[in-house]
Amino acid sequence: MSSFIKQIVSRLALLTLAFSMASTTASAFQFGQAQTGGGFTVFGKVSLPGGKPAARVKVFLESSRGFLRDTISDDQGQYEFRGLPGGRYRVRATNPDAPDQVCEPAESDTTRAYSNRLKIDVFLKNPVPAEKKNFNAGKVDVNEANIPKAARKAYDQGIKLQKENKPQQAMTEFNQAVELYPEYFQALTERGNLLMQQNKLAEAEADFVRALQLNEKYAPALRGLGYCQIQQRQFPAAVSNLEKAFVLEPNAPLTLLLLGYANLSLNRYEEAKQCLQQALKLNPESAARAHVYLAEIYAREQKFKEAADGIRAYLKAKPDAADAASLRKMEEDWRARSKQ
């Protein structure tokens, strides 16, 4: 595994550990609480593909018992259904101003609610154009003949130095390549990757955005931008860019790993599962962290045995992981809860 991928997975590991521990604690506190008052209230927020509030869209509530209600979100994208009986609920939304937008239903149940209020956020997203599915990721829209030889030489040298784990020297070469040929979107992307490793997210994001202005179908730049957005907790935007990267390069395990994490952060469990399981199929070694993310999903679904097994699978693959001790404690806790 390259040092770049290792650093990305390592940083995601720190985010996920805090995320998992917080949500597990919350779940332990919330499950089984007695509910009082005049029924339950299901509420939440509807977001547009870019992350902004979805104002004045239609929101549908469906119960496991079959009844259906609907309402309109307010100017801040907020909605609310009151006076509901206990049970499992599914929420989805449609945007009358953009009927082609799609919404994956979000589900939860009142056993996960504290007091009598259950929050379910939903997210609208743009459809993937059908013609993009057959895009040949090996072809890039650039006239190779326009790249000066000196710029190409600097770029190639930067790639070589990157593989030798010499990031500072590589950065010098990529800077030179971009200076010699400002439209060199590959060099901009590689420089952005190095800036990400240095946690200079604003500078990295600027390079990825510039690269995409030059070639909107360059998957590595879309993936890099998605990673920056994950680090800034801009999950809907991250999902949008990572989905585009996936369409262009469907066999890139790192893209699927990031996409799975972003979907998990948005409580889109089924989408997250699909991405993470596929990442493991493509490369069990580089995508091993997917076991931890899948375990988090199983724990939220109260499938504690599967959650504990997922942590064990990860620790078997990565026994010297930096957070191994915390994960072993998590596995023990989930294993104990599976026997209750």
Protein Blocks (a to p, Z undefined) as FASTA:
>chain_A
ZZklmmmmmmmmmmmmmmmmmmmmmmmmmgopacededjadddddddfkopacehiacdd
ddfkopacdddddfkopacdehiaedddddddddfklmmbccddddddfklpghjbdcdd
ddddddddfklmmpcfkbccddfklpcfklmmmmmmmmmmmmnopaklmmmmmmmmmmmm
mmlmklmmmmmmmmmmnopaklmmmmmmmmmmmomklmklmmmmmmmmmmnopaklmmmm
mmmmmmmmmmbfklmmmmmmmmmmnopaklmmmmmmmmmmmommlmmmmmmmmmmmmmmn
opaklmmmmmmmmmmmmmmbfklmmmmmmmmmmmmmmmZZ
